[in-house]
Amino acid sequence: MGITAINVRNQFKGRIREILRGPVLSEVDVETPSGIVTSVITTRSIDELRLDIGSEVVALVKATEVSLAKL
């Protein structure tokens, strides 16, 4: 089954650059044209999705809050 529609508007297509595996949670760095997007997902999901370095993915970002700091 493929995704035919999704309501998440912030989508960043890229390739996995690094995976830092933990026993339960792992960090996944995705290199996108906009920069690196880091996701924390379960290690089980990494295995089930068969994610590896170089895998092409879409990072879907849905945030309920965005904070700003003046520089």
N, C-alpha and C positions, 0 to 999 in steps of 0.2 A: 504494500500500500504506500503510495506517495502522498506528499502534502500537496493539496490543490489550492489552498488558500490559508492565510494566517493573518491575525489582527496585529501582530507585532510590527511596528513601523521601522524601528531601528535595527537594521540588518547589515551585518558586515561579513562579506564573503572573504575567505582567506584560507591559509594552510596552517596546519599545526606546526609550530616551531619548536616547542618544548613541552614535555610532560613531566611533572614532578609527582611521582606516585607515592601515596601514603597508604596505610593499611585500610582506611575507610574512605577518606577524601583525597582528591588529587587536584593539582593546579594544572591547567592547560593554557599555554600561551598560543594565541592565534595571530599570525602576521597578516594584517589587512592593509589595503592602500591608505587607510586613515591612521595606521599605527598598530601597536600590539594591543590586543584585547585579551585579558586574562579571565578565565572562568574556573570556578571551584565546583567540581562535580564529584559524584561518588566514583570510586575506583571501579566498582561493579559496572557502572554505566560505560566507563572507558572500555572495559572488556566486552560488554554486550554490543556496543557500537563498533567494536574493532578499530578504535582510534589509534593511530600511530603517527610518528613524526612524518610530515608531508601529506597527511590526509587532508583532502579538501572539505571544508565545513562552512557553515553559515552560523555566525554568532548572532543570536537573537537577544536583544537587550530591552527589557521592560522594567523601568524603574518607577517607584512611587514617589521618590524624592531625589532631587538634584540640588546639591549644595554648592555655593560659590564662595570663593575667598578672594578678596582684592589683593592684587600683587603690587 
